[in-house]
Amino acid sequence: MLKFVTLNYMNNMINTLIPPEIKGDSFYQALEMLSSNQGIKTILEIGSSSGEGSTEALVTGVRARIDRDSVRLFCMELSKPRFEKLEAHYASDLFVKCYNLSSVALDEFPSVEEVSNFHAMTRSQLPKYAPLDVLLQWLKDDIDYVKGAGSHFNGVRHIKKVNNIIDFDLVLIDGSEFTGEREYYSIAGAKVIALDDVNAHKCFNVYQILKNHVAYRLIFEDLTLRQGFAIFQRRY
């Protein structure tokens, strides 16, 4: 199984379309329910891919609302082919705003030492499906892609600035394997924070932070679905 997963990842490079992971499951349903709530006006999705998974859940929830014209859904996807399909797919949904940006700046990516220490010392599921040499190659590939794309700045902060947003109402963190914690620092204060892959490097640390955060409470989780997910709500 490990060999299949590793080879499958290596065959699905950043510039290719990949099938959605969040699709028709409890996480999908939770995202749809959250986005249908009229208290949610600004939504950020980090890692939209081609828009057929979690994006579809969020859009479906907003479409069902009578106040959908007051909603803004910001979708971030760095892969150019996936972004182009995403943008075309939701061209008629005026509340969807697509951004072909990196969620973090180049200097915010973790170091090789940090990733190696996490792999060796943290009790996550990551070592089960990704040997260290493969993981470090993924890190290099992500950094090289950001360099090649010319998106060297923090895209989340850019979206907040140009759209005059202090805190988002709902954020989904499901981008690169290596940027979840850095993304959290840019969106901390959001009313609702949804995390995918909490048992992997992506959101392992963010999950631990929010589980022990006085200002947030856990409202839903399933640590057995793929690499686990969790949703937190701000108390105040």
Contacts in CASP RR format, 6 or more apart in sequence:
PFRMAT RR
TARGET T0000
AUTHOR 0000-0000-0000
METHOD contacts of the structure
MODEL  1
MLKFVTLNYMNNMINTLIPPEIKGDSFYQALEMLSSNQGIKTILEIGSSS
GEGSTEALVTGVRARIDRDSVRLFCMELSKPRFEKLEAHYASDLFVKCYN
LSSVALDEFPSVEEVSNFHAMTRSQLPKYAPLDVLLQWLKDDIDYVKGAG
SHFNGVRHIKKVNNIIDFDLVLIDGSEFTGEREYYSIAGAKVIALDDVNA
HKCFNVYQILKNHVAYRLIFEDLTLRQGFAIFQRRY
1 129 0 8 1.000
2 128 0 8 1.000
2 129 0 8 1.000
5 129 0 8 1.000
5 130 0 8 1.000
6 129 0 8 1.000
6 130 0 8 1.000
6 131 0 8 1.000
6 134 0 8 1.000
9 130 0 8 1.000
9 134 0 8 1.000
9 138 0 8 1.000
10 134 0 8 1.000
12 18 0 8 1.000
13 141 0 8 1.000
14 78 0 8 1.000
14 79 0 8 1.000
14 141 0 8 1.000
14 142 0 8 1.000
14 145 0 8 1.000
15 79 0 8 1.000
15 80 0 8 1.000
15 81 0 8 1.000
16 81 0 8 1.000
17 49 0 8 1.000
17 50 0 8 1.000
17 81 0 8 1.000
17 82 0 8 1.000
17 85 0 8 1.000
18 49 0 8 1.000
18 50 0 8 1.000
18 82 0 8 1.000
19 52 0 8 1.000
20 49 0 8 1.000
20 50 0 8 1.000
20 51 0 8 1.000
20 52 0 8 1.000
20 53 0 8 1.000
20 54 0 8 1.000
20 56 0 8 1.000
21 53 0 8 1.000
21 196 0 8 1.000
21 226 0 8 1.000
22 28 0 8 1.000
22 31 0 8 1.000
22 53 0 8 1.000
22 54 0 8 1.000
22 57 0 8 1.000
22 174 0 8 1.000
22 196 0 8 1.000
23 52 0 8 1.000
23 53 0 8 1.000
23 56 0 8 1.000
24 57 0 8 1.000
25 225 0 8 1.000
26 222 0 8 1.000
26 225 0 8 1.000
27 54 0 8 1.000
27 194 0 8 1.000
27 196 0 8 1.000
27 222 0 8 1.000
27 225 0 8 1.000
27 229 0 8 1.000
28 53 0 8 1.000
28 54 0 8 1.000
28 56 0 8 1.000
28 57 0 8 1.000
29 57 0 8 1.000
30 194 0 8 1.000
30 220 0 8 1.000
30 231 0 8 1.000
31 54 0 8 1.000
31 57 0 8 1.000
31 58 0 8 1.000
31 172 0 8 1.000
31 194 0 8 1.000
32 57 0 8 1.000
32 58 0 8 1.000
32 60 0 8 1.000
32 61 0 8 1.000
33 61 0 8 1.000
34 40 0 8 1.000
34 170 0 8 1.000
34 192 0 8 1.000
34 194 0 8 1.000
34 231 0 8 1.000
35 43 0 8 1.000
35 57 0 8 1.000
35 58 0 8 1.000
35 59 0 8 1.000
35 60 0 8 1.000
35 61 0 8 1.000
35 62 0 8 1.000
35 71 0 8 1.000
35 73 0 8 1.000
35 170 0 8 1.000
36 61 0 8 1.000
36 62 0 8 1.000
36 64 0 8 1.000
36 65 0 8 1.000
38 65 0 8 1.000
38 67 0 8 1.000
39 169 0 8 1.000
40 71 0 8 1.000
40 169 0 8 1.000
40 170 0 8 1.000
40 191 0 8 1.000
40 192 0 8 1.000
41 70 0 8 1.000
41 71 0 8 1.000
41 72 0 8 1.000
41 169 0 8 1.000
42 71 0 8 1.000
42 72 0 8 1.000
42 74 0 8 1.000
42 163 0 8 1.000
42 165 0 8 1.000
42 168 0 8 1.000
42 169 0 8 1.000
42 170 0 8 1.000
43 58 0 8 1.000
43 62 0 8 1.000
43 71 0 8 1.000
43 72 0 8 1.000
43 73 0 8 1.000
43 74 0 8 1.000
43 168 0 8 1.000
43 169 0 8 1.000
43 170 0 8 1.000
43 171 0 8 1.000
43 172 0 8 1.000
44 74 0 8 1.000
44 76 0 8 1.000
44 156 0 8 1.000
44 159 0 8 1.000
44 168 0 8 1.000
44 170 0 8 1.000
44 171 0 8 1.000
44 172 0 8 1.000
44 187 0 8 1.000
44 190 0 8 1.000
45 54 0 8 1.000
45 55 0 8 1.000
45 58 0 8 1.000
45 73 0 8 1.000
45 74 0 8 1.000
45 75 0 8 1.000
45 76 0 8 1.000
45 171 0 8 1.000
45 172 0 8 1.000
45 174 0 8 1.000
46 76 0 8 1.000
46 103 0 8 1.000
46 156 0 8 1.000
46 171 0 8 1.000
46 172 0 8 1.000
46 173 0 8 1.000
46 174 0 8 1.000
46 175 0 8 1.000
46 180 0 8 1.000
46 183 0 8 1.000
47 54 0 8 1.000
47 75 0 8 1.000
47 76 0 8 1.000
47 77 0 8 1.000
47 78 0 8 1.000
47 103 0 8 1.000
47 172 0 8 1.000
47 174 0 8 1.000
47 175 0 8 1.000
48 54 0 8 1.000
48 55 0 8 1.000
48 75 0 8 1.000
48 76 0 8 1.000
48 77 0 8 1.000
48 82 0 8 1.000
48 83 0 8 1.000
48 86 0 8 1.000
48 98 0 8 1.000
49 55 0 8 1.000
49 77 0 8 1.000
49 79 0 8 1.000
49 82 0 8 1.000
49 86 0 8 1.000
50 77 0 8 1.000
50 81 0 8 1.000
50 82 0 8 1.000
50 85 0 8 1.000
50 86 0 8 1.000
50 89 0 8 1.000
51 75 0 8 1.000
51 82 0 8 1.000
51 85 0 8 1.000
51 86 0 8 1.000
51 89 0 8 1.000
51 90 0 8 1.000
52 89 0 8 1.000
54 172 0 8 1.000
54 174 0 8 1.000
54 196 0 8 1.000
55 75 0 8 1.000
55 86 0 8 1.000
55 90 0 8 1.000
58 73 0 8 1.000
58 172 0 8 1.000
59 73 0 8 1.000
59 90 0 8 1.000
59 93 0 8 1.000
59 96 0 8 1.000
62 68 0 8 1.000
62 71 0 8 1.000
62 73 0 8 1.000
62 93 0 8 1.000
62 95 0 8 1.000
63 93 0 8 1.000
65 71 0 8 1.000
68 95 0 8 1.000
69 94 0 8 1.000
69 95 0 8 1.000
71 95 0 8 1.000
72 95 0 8 1.000
72 97 0 8 1.000
72 163 0 8 1.000
73 93 0 8 1.000
73 95 0 8 1.000
73 96 0 8 1.000
73 97 0 8 1.000
74 97 0 8 1.000
74 99 0 8 1.000
74 159 0 8 1.000
74 163 0 8 1.000
75 86 0 8 1.000
75 90 0 8 1.000
75 96 0 8 1.000
75 97 0 8 1.000
75 98 0 8 1.000
75 99 0 8 1.000
76 99 0 8 1.000
76 101 0 8 1.000
76 103 0 8 1.000
76 155 0 8 1.000
76 156 0 8 1.000
76 159 0 8 1.000
76 175 0 8 1.000
77 83 0 8 1.000
77 86 0 8 1.000
77 98 0 8 1.000
77 99 0 8 1.000
77 100 0 8 1.000
78 100 0 8 1.000
78 101 0 8 1.000
78 102 0 8 1.000
78 103 0 8 1.000
78 145 0 8 1.000
78 146 0 8 1.000
78 149 0 8 1.000
78 151 0 8 1.000
78 176 0 8 1.000
79 145 0 8 1.000
80 100 0 8 1.000
80 149 0 8 1.000
83 98 0 8 1.000
83 100 0 8 1.000
86 98 0 8 1.000
87 98 0 8 1.000
90 96 0 8 1.000
90 98 0 8 1.000
97 163 0 8 1.000
99 155 0 8 1.000
99 158 0 8 1.000
99 159 0 8 1.000
100 149 0 8 1.000
100 151 0 8 1.000
101 151 0 8 1.000
101 153 0 8 1.000
101 155 0 8 1.000
101 158 0 8 1.000
101 159 0 8 1.000
102 146 0 8 1.000
102 149 0 8 1.000
102 151 0 8 1.000
102 152 0 8 1.000
102 153 0 8 1.000
102 154 0 8 1.000
102 155 0 8 1.000
103 154 0 8 1.000
103 155 0 8 1.000
103 156 0 8 1.000
103 175 0 8 1.000
103 176 0 8 1.000
103 179 0 8 1.000
103 182 0 8 1.000
103 183 0 8 1.000
103 186 0 8 1.000
104 154 0 8 1.000
104 155 0 8 1.000
104 156 0 8 1.000
104 179 0 8 1.000
104 182 0 8 1.000
104 183 0 8 1.000
104 186 0 8 1.000
105 152 0 8 1.000
105 153 0 8 1.000
105 154 0 8 1.000
106 143 0 8 1.000
106 146 0 8 1.000
106 147 0 8 1.000
106 152 0 8 1.000
108 154 0 8 1.000
108 179 0 8 1.000
108 182 0 8 1.000
109 139 0 8 1.000
109 142 0 8 1.000
109 143 0 8 1.000
109 146 0 8 1.000
109 178 0 8 1.000
109 179 0 8 1.000
109 182 0 8 1.000
110 118 0 8 1.000
110 139 0 8 1.000
110 178 0 8 1.000
110 182 0 8 1.000
112 136 0 8 1.000
112 139 0 8 1.000
115 135 0 8 1.000
115 136 0 8 1.000
115 139 0 8 1.000
115 178 0 8 1.000
115 201 0 8 1.000
116 132 0 8 1.000
116 136 0 8 1.000
118 124 0 8 1.000
118 126 0 8 1.000
118 201 0 8 1.000
118 204 0 8 1.000
119 126 0 8 1.000
119 127 0 8 1.000
119 130 0 8 1.000
119 132 0 8 1.000
119 135 0 8 1.000
119 201 0 8 1.000
120 132 0 8 1.000
122 204 0 8 1.000
124 199 0 8 1.000
124 200 0 8 1.000
124 201 0 8 1.000
124 204 0 8 1.000
125 199 0 8 1.000
125 200 0 8 1.000
125 227 0 8 1.000
126 135 0 8 1.000
126 199 0 8 1.000
126 200 0 8 1.000
126 201 0 8 1.000
126 204 0 8 1.000
130 138 0 8 1.000
135 177 0 8 1.000
135 201 0 8 1.000
138 177 0 8 1.000
138 178 0 8 1.000
139 177 0 8 1.000
139 178 0 8 1.000
142 176 0 8 1.000
142 177 0 8 1.000
142 178 0 8 1.000
142 179 0 8 1.000
146 152 0 8 1.000
154 186 0 8 1.000
156 183 0 8 1.000
156 186 0 8 1.000
156 187 0 8 1.000
157 186 0 8 1.000
159 165 0 8 1.000
160 166 0 8 1.000
160 168 0 8 1.000
160 186 0 8 1.000
167 187 0 8 1.000
167 189 0 8 1.000
167 190 0 8 1.000
167 191 0 8 1.000
168 187 0 8 1.000
168 190 0 8 1.000
168 191 0 8 1.000
169 190 0 8 1.000
169 191 0 8 1.000
169 192 0 8 1.000
170 190 0 8 1.000
170 191 0 8 1.000
170 192 0 8 1.000
170 193 0 8 1.000
170 194 0 8 1.000
171 187 0 8 1.000
171 190 0 8 1.000
171 192 0 8 1.000
171 193 0 8 1.000
171 194 0 8 1.000
172 194 0 8 1.000
172 195 0 8 1.000
172 196 0 8 1.000
173 180 0 8 1.000
173 183 0 8 1.000
173 184 0 8 1.000
173 187 0 8 1.000
173 193 0 8 1.000
173 194 0 8 1.000
173 195 0 8 1.000
173 196 0 8 1.000
173 202 0 8 1.000
173 203 0 8 1.000
173 206 0 8 1.000
174 195 0 8 1.000
174 196 0 8 1.000
174 197 0 8 1.000
174 202 0 8 1.000
175 183 0 8 1.000
175 202 0 8 1.000
176 202 0 8 1.000
177 197 0 8 1.000
177 200 0 8 1.000
177 201 0 8 1.000
177 202 0 8 1.000
178 201 0 8 1.000
178 202 0 8 1.000
179 202 0 8 1.000
180 202 0 8 1.000
180 203 0 8 1.000
180 205 0 8 1.000
180 206 0 8 1.000
181 203 0 8 1.000
181 205 0 8 1.000
181 206 0 8 1.000
181 209 0 8 1.000
183 206 0 8 1.000
184 193 0 8 1.000
184 206 0 8 1.000
184 209 0 8 1.000
187 193 0 8 1.000
189 215 0 8 1.000
189 234 0 8 1.000
190 234 0 8 1.000
191 233 0 8 1.000
191 234 0 8 1.000
192 219 0 8 1.000
192 231 0 8 1.000
192 232 0 8 1.000
192 233 0 8 1.000
192 234 0 8 1.000
193 206 0 8 1.000
193 210 0 8 1.000
193 216 0 8 1.000
193 231 0 8 1.000
193 232 0 8 1.000
194 229 0 8 1.000
194 230 0 8 1.000
194 231 0 8 1.000
194 232 0 8 1.000
195 203 0 8 1.000
195 206 0 8 1.000
195 207 0 8 1.000
195 210 0 8 1.000
195 229 0 8 1.000
195 230 0 8 1.000
195 231 0 8 1.000
195 232 0 8 1.000
196 202 0 8 1.000
196 203 0 8 1.000
196 226 0 8 1.000
196 227 0 8 1.000
196 228 0 8 1.000
196 229 0 8 1.000
197 203 0 8 1.000
197 226 0 8 1.000
197 227 0 8 1.000
197 228 0 8 1.000
197 229 0 8 1.000
198 204 0 8 1.000
198 206 0 8 1.000
198 207 0 8 1.000
198 221 0 8 1.000
198 223 0 8 1.000
198 227 0 8 1.000
198 228 0 8 1.000
198 229 0 8 1.000
198 230 0 8 1.000
199 223 0 8 1.000
199 227 0 8 1.000
199 228 0 8 1.000
200 227 0 8 1.000
202 227 0 8 1.000
203 230 0 8 1.000
207 230 0 8 1.000
210 216 0 8 1.000
210 218 0 8 1.000
210 230 0 8 1.000
210 232 0 8 1.000
211 218 0 8 1.000
213 232 0 8 1.000
214 235 0 8 1.000
215 234 0 8 1.000
215 235 0 8 1.000
215 236 0 8 1.000
216 232 0 8 1.000
216 233 0 8 1.000
216 234 0 8 1.000
216 235 0 8 1.000
217 232 0 8 1.000
217 233 0 8 1.000
217 235 0 8 1.000
218 230 0 8 1.000
218 231 0 8 1.000
218 232 0 8 1.000
219 231 0 8 1.000
219 232 0 8 1.000
219 233 0 8 1.000
220 230 0 8 1.000
220 231 0 8 1.000
221 228 0 8 1.000
221 229 0 8 1.000
221 230 0 8 1.000
221 231 0 8 1.000
222 228 0 8 1.000
222 229 0 8 1.000
223 230 0 8 1.000
END
